[in-house]
């Protein structure tokens, strides 16, 4: 399928594919840039001058394998959720579901095969304003070895306000977990959702 290259997305893509400069100035209350590691994932939270989240992980798989895992229905169901819907076209769904509640994910904004996927991303239901207005999440894929792929995820488009700040903090950890799940899919194998859901139900009952 040919990538979407509409001119109106040119400015968005320029921002998405360019690493923002990081401010080194100290802030009186909150660090403008905070970097930490969650599992196999490096996380960078930038609060100023432009608020954004950046994640990076090296996945033990070829770029073709990782691209399929992220951009196809069966691929997403092998690691992210037991149910998924993907249409790789402008405005197409990129969504997953665990059965109960509203779906997670978003809609496709743009893509370059084996290189980049941009999604108009929905926040969880408990951040209703952020979910309505959405952010932009961009996955980039780079082969770094015969069977290794560096995956970078940038999330931009953040607004000001208490709910937006809470969603920013939540997704700093949540998207790190997402990329750790992607890493686990290739390091340990695809997820057995039937077994995983049964184990989760057992824990809740105890």
DAWO-V257826 format. One record per backbone hydrogen bond with DSSP energy under -0.5 kcal/mol. CO is the residue of the C=O (numbers start at 1). NH is the residue of the N-H. Records with the same first field share a line. If there is no record, write none. Layout:
CO = NH / NH
This chain:
4 = 111
6 = 9
7 = 10
9 = 13
10 = 14
11 = 15
12 = 16
13 = 17
15 = 18
32 = 47 / 48
34 = 45
36 = 43
38 = 41
41 = 38
42 = 56
43 = 36
44 = 46 / 54
45 = 34 / 47
46 = 52
48 = 23
51 = 158
52 = 46
53 = 155
54 = 44
55 = 153
56 = 42
57 = 59 / 151
59 = 61 / 149
62 = 66
63 = 67
64 = 68
65 = 69
66 = 70
67 = 71
68 = 72
72 = 76
73 = 77
74 = 78
75 = 78
76 = 79 / 80 / 81
78 = 191
83 = 97
85 = 95
87 = 89
89 = 92
92 = 108
93 = 87
94 = 106
95 = 85
96 = 104
97 = 83
98 = 100
104 = 96
105 = 122
106 = 94
107 = 120
108 = 91
110 = 118
112 = 115 / 116
115 = 141
116 = 112
117 = 139
118 = 109 / 110
119 = 121 / 137
120 = 107
121 = 135
122 = 105
124 = 127
127 = 131
128 = 132
129 = 133
130 = 134
135 = 121 / 137
136 = 156
137 = 119
138 = 154
139 = 117
140 = 152
142 = 150
145 = 148
148 = 144 / 145
149 = 59 / 151
150 = 142 / 152
151 = 57
152 = 140
153 = 55
154 = 138 / 156
155 = 53
156 = 136
161 = 165
162 = 166
163 = 167
164 = 168
165 = 169
166 = 170
167 = 171
168 = 172
169 = 173
170 = 173 / 174
171 = 175
173 = 177
174 = 178
175 = 179
176 = 180
177 = 181
178 = 182
179 = 183
180 = 184
181 = 185
182 = 186
183 = 186 / 187
184 = 188 / 189
191 = 193
192 = 196
193 = 197
194 = 198
195 = 199
196 = 200
197 = 201
198 = 202
199 = 203
200 = 204
201 = 205
202 = 206
